[in-house]
Amino acid sequence: MSTPETKFIEGQPLKCGCGKDNEIIPPKTTSDNRDLPFTNLSALIIGIHEYRQNDQKLRSLPGACADVKAMYTFLRDMNVSTNRIKVLRNESATDSKICSALRDVANLAKKDEPILIYFSGHGRRATEPTSRGRVICAYRADKDASVNITEELHKIASCKGKEKTNITLILDCCYAGSGGDGSSSDDMPSSHILLAGSGRNETAMERSEGGAFTNALLNALRARDSRQHSYKSLIESLPTIAAQSPQCIGVHQERLLFTCTLRRLDKEFYQVSRQPMESSSDYTYRFPGGKAYGLTKGCSFDIYIGPSVGSEKVGTFKAKSITNFACDLVTENPVANKPPRIAYGLCTHIDRLFEISIPKEHRDTVKEPLLGKHKNIPVAFKAENDKAAFSITSMSGRLDFEYHYGIRKTRLCRSQNIRTVISGAADFDFHLTRRNNKNPLSEQALLRCYELKESTSGSWVPKEKSPNLIKPVNKLDPKEYVLDLNKYRNKPLGFEVENKSNMALYVALFYFDLGDLSIVSFYEPGSAKDGRVDYSVAAGDKLSIGYGRGGSNAFGFEERGGDQVDRGVLKLFFSTQWVDFSVIKQSSPFDGCERFPYIYKPVNSPWGSIEVQVEQGKAPN
């Protein structure tokens, strides 16, 4: 007996039937998922399997119908109520109805409550500035009627308060990765997280039973407690899909699914592969990271069968040879059994000392020889008057902290937890001081900063005649740069990265606050399985950060106050291969001292009204 199909009421929440024709009761919630906290999630599901006839000759997509049913069933299994799910299909999924439904779903969600937008249908390659962000094809698929989904989500986020925006966008269509593209190139959306079923230049596989990405995504969510997944770990856990590289794009990739909570890991495992043996007793593993990750010869790794310390340990290995993006790990001791071809490596010792000066009476508070969030940075004590990167002094029972960056030093906040502060300072110093002194791209990647203004449409654009605020310290030898904000305190700012090379680049931009040792991410590349991530900026192109159509917002720097200069460091990383920069950002290790750069909320967002005259009854003669 065949199962009757779900009855979809266009543009309305799905109604649960009672066994009548063309209706089914949604599958019963399983006991394992009954307590999942998704009851406050609001969702919009869009599926188009039949496009308006003669619209760019777009073929029908029977799998899109199956995708809509599968996503709806999953949400019902996760205890999302029917009145919080809106569905648009085929002729109901026009550009205007999609925009209206987005606003309706956003209105259902209260502050901090999650919003999910899912689309299955045809995608469009965003090749022109006017088409950036217009990746999904609405029912009327002409170019002017397509939906700029990222711009609409940016408006929603602006109204709800971007700092805690909790929007997830899932696109199962061709060229889905360009759904994060902005007006110049690839603005990283801060208004939402994008899970894209394909890269910006990839097509998406579709069968009658549904899209390959949607099937893989829902299988991964059902196979494991969804509360354990971050967006990044979810995408990386998907099985390989032929000719597709699903992408996770956004500044909040480390958040747990459908929450504003960061996924925190004490141990960071990376997949390693066993290399051909050079001798009968040598085993070598290839680690997918090298100098670009801050690694050097002599770094130590523990190799495990699985990605946890609870799995069987293969042995302890040490970095023998190293390049920019890979290093070979060799055994320090004989391995009893033949190790697996694929295993998981954990860096246990960075071969670079973090030197600190601390009064002898407080050294017992730092008993661990290795500190940092992953407990792999060795710490060395220096005499109180010796030069050290980090120093602690005691005066009248009060502890003072100073961090030395070059010839500058910054007096920091106070804290009672010495170990926590030193551990945070070790990570801060490791990432701030790691650099390539033989950088062949030093003059090919340029960072600029502009004052922004709000346009009449509510988006941020560079202010007319705004100069580049980043200046070289020495015009004759432009190797050091400074951003002087004395004239631009509390002004909205945006950044531009220009790639003058003939190769596509991955870039990441962080702000290192020397006043509280926090590291804030302004931009990071996306993530994908096996590092198959779309590049950030094409050769000869530019990337805007903090403005444009990609959903990001202007930045600002509030002065901390006090009697000393407020200092920080903007650090731009760039590479020709993908690097996992997600481990860099960190909160301040000081108590109650953290200060984030100010995120501006537009005050000139569009508004309007419509007036309709209503008449009834017989008109007088």
PyMOL commands that set and color helices and strands:
alter all, ss='L'
color gray80, all
select helices_A, chain A and resi 31-33+62-77+82-84+90-92+95-108+129-131+143-145+149-160+162-164+176-180+212-223+226-228+231-237+291-293+360-365+418-433+529-531
alter helices_A, ss='H'
color red, helices_A
select strands_A, chain A and resi 42-47+85-89+115-120+167-172+193-196+206-207+210-211+247-249+269-275+284-287+300-304+313-322+327-331+342-349+354-357+370-371+377-382+390-395+398-405+408-411+445-454+460-462+470-472+481-483+493-499+506-513+519-523+542-545+555-556+568-575+598-599
alter strands_A, ss='S'
color yellow, strands_A
deselect
rebuild
show_as cartoon
